Amino acid sequence: MRYKVVRKQPNSKMCLVCGLQNDFGLYTSFYELENGELLAIFKPREEHQSYPGRLHGGIVSTILDETIGRAIMTGHAARFWGVTVEITIRFKKPVPLNQELRVIGRITRDTTRLFEGTGEILLADGSIAAEGRGRYMKLPLDRIADFNADEQNWEVRSMPDDPDFVEIESRDRDKQRDKKI
């Protein structure tokens, strides 16, 4: 399906997932879609491997955790951030290196103190390589870390390849989206 990108989320300087100055980072961009989901796009490199040619399972878990956790910011500025309480990952297929990958995250439950969400890493053919389900505590950023937005370069950075629309192949994503892990 084709979705309009309604907003790009900020990147930072040193975050492992979104940091643009972290030599070992994933350099992930996050895009809010018109259907309320969050799309992450990244390209894992050799530094991120476990077995040759395969993304390390810890990094698979990390990108799913970040995407699901950031989904709470979709549609508005981040008044609250998510602190992971619990995350479950199901590994279904090897995740390749040196290819652009897409991750989808969404909120499935939102209360005053907690939120829950699900997400998937999609391969180029639309199949799901890994899926996650997480629960997060909502906290204001100043209760999580000493975070100076200017120091951390926390801002939206436009890139030449930022999409206005994205095609999300959903060979098995739609039937997995609401299924419990």
N, C-alpha and C positions, 0 to 999 in steps of 0.2 A: 504494500500500500504506500501511497504517497502522502507525506505529512509536511505541513508548513512549519518551519522553525520560527517560533515566536520571540525567543530571547536566547542570548548566549550568557552562560554563567561565568563569573570571574575565574581567573587563574591566579596562582601565587608564585613566589620566587622559589621556595625550596621544598614544597610538598612532594612526596614521592610520586603521587598520582598526577597532580595538576601543575607542579612546579616547573617553570620554564627555564630556570637556571640551575636545576639539579642535574648534574652530569649523569646520574644513574636513574633519573626519573622516567616516567612514562609519557610525559608531555601531553596529557589527555585534555581534550576540549569537551565541554558539556553544553548541550543544546536542549532547551525546553521546547517540546513539540505541542502542536495545537490540540492533541488528544490528552494532554496533561501528563504524559510520560516524559522522562528525561533520557536523552541519548548521549552516550559517551563515545567518543571516537579516539582511538589510539593505535599505535603501531609498535608492538613489542620488539625489542632488539635482542641480539645475542647475549647481552649482559643479564637478561631476564629469564634465561633458560634453566631448565633442570636437565632432563635428558636432551641430547642434541636435537635442535630443531623444534623443541617443545617448550611452551611457557610453563614456568614453575607454578605449582599448585598454590603456593602462598601468594603469588602475584595474581593468579586467577581470583583467589578469595579477596585480595585487596581491592581490585578494580570493581568487583561486585559490591563489596562493602561500601566503597566510596560512592558509587553510582546510586545505590539504594538510599544511602544516608543523605546524599545531596538532593534527592527527589523532594524532600520536605521544603526546599527553597523554591520549587517550581511555582510560578505565578505571582511571586511577591519577593520583596527583599527579605533577607534572612534575619528575622527577629530571634529565632531559635535555631540552634544547630543540633545535630544529632550526635550523641555519644553511644557507641555500640554497646548494647546490653547482651545480645545473643545473635549469632549468625550461623546459619547452616548452609553448606554448599554441597551440591550434587554435581560431580564431575561425570560428564556423559561422553565426551570425545576429546582427543588431544587438541590443544590450542596451539596453532602454528606461530612461528616468529616471522618477522619481516613482512607482515601483511597488515593492511588496515583492518581493524576489528571494530565491531560495534557492540555496545552494551546498552541494554534498556533497563531502566529502573522506574518503579512506580510505588506510590503509597497505597496500601490496602486497608489501613486502619489508622485513625488519627484521634488521639484523646488529648486532654490538657497536658499530661505529663509525658506520654509515650506516643510513638508512632511505629507502625510496622510496614514493611514493604517487601516486594519481590523484584527479581531481576534476572536477566539472561545475557550470556555472551553469545552473540550470533556469528556464525561462520559465513563466509562469502555466499554459500548456497542457501542461506536462510535457516540452516539447522542450528539447534542449540548445542553448544559445546559444554556449557556449565550453567547451572541455575542456582540462585540463592534466595534465601528468605531471612530477613533480619528484623530485630526489634531494637529500638533506639530510644534513649531518654532525651527529651528536649531540654536544652540548657542555653542560656544566653552565652555568647562567646566569652565574655569576661569571667565567667565561672569555669570555663574549660581550660583556657590558656591565657598567658600574657601576650596578646595578639595586637600588634600595631599594623593596621591595614596599609599604611604608607611604607613602613619598613619592609613588609612582606610583599609589596607590589600587588596587593589584592585588588585586581581590577579586571574588567572585561577588555581583552585584547583582540581587536579585529585582525583576522588573518586573510590572506588572499583566497584561501580555499574554504572559508566559512560558507556553508550551504544556506540557501534560502528555503529549499525544500529537500527532503530526503526520501529515498525509497527504502522501505524496510521490508525485506523478504520475510514472510511469516509462514514458512512451510509447516512448522510445528509449534511456533511461538504462541499462537492464539489459543490452542488447546492446553498449553502448559501454563499460561498466564494465571489462571485461577485455580490451578491444581495445587494441592498441598504437597510440599516436599517431604 
